[in-house]
């Protein structure tokens, strides 16, 4: 089994699908990954369970699934496909013209079925994230979120804050979250 990011960070000794490090773009740090460890494999197998595909079509299907919020690079997709092929979950056959047709195997379909509940959680999370991205595009929501972050940054990170003040801030956030959750 490989112990590398699939498609990036070769040689760093770890492995996950959907890697979204910022390589060579300055600023350092990481963005939140769209898919957790192994989840991209399930998503790909789910797509393949409906019809055989090609690598580029898989990239487009995932982009559509995430409403354009995540487009896996070929450097993520193809190593993931190699892994799935190594596990006998897919077969890759060359068609006329050199294109490679990717088909789920019975073993892959069985593994997908065994992980159907996890796939459901992934799909729910992707849907919620898609809604969240759209919501953050609303100018008023964007302004409110930026205001909230700025106030928190000023209160918590820029000055001395007592345990009592921190407890009050946490209470305000928890009450706001509860109030939003209870909206009809």
Beta strands, then each sheet from edge to edge (+ up, - down):
strand 1: 90-94
strand 2: 100-104
sheet 1: 1+ 2-
end
